[in-house]
Amino acid sequence: MAMFLISAVVFALALTGMAAGVLLGGKPIKGSCGGINNIKGLEGSCGCDDPCELKKLRLEALAKAEAEG
């Protein structure tokens, strides 16, 4: 039981520290160009200023397919 309490306290401190970092950091949390944006069939917009080559190729192919009909 003592190990559970120690683990719970450590976990709570870690979460509190991360929350404080987000609140005091001043920057909004943002995602990356990877993850859910790379799931086949879900073509979301990439929030990156310079997307990776694979993403550029996919966006070009999508634009070409839309232009053709």
C-alpha positions, 0 to 999 in steps of 0.5 A: 500500500505504501508503494501505491501511495508513493507512486500516486504522489510522484505521478501527481507531482509530475502532472502538476509540474507539466501543467504549471509548465504549460500555464507559465510557458506562454506558448499554446500547445500545438501538434506536429506534422506526424501522428494523426495527419499521416493516417491514410484517408484522413488528409488534414492540414499540416500546421508546420511552416515547412512540411516534410517531403512525403506530406508535400507529395501527398498534398500535390497528388491530392491537388492534382486529383481534385483538379482533374475532376 
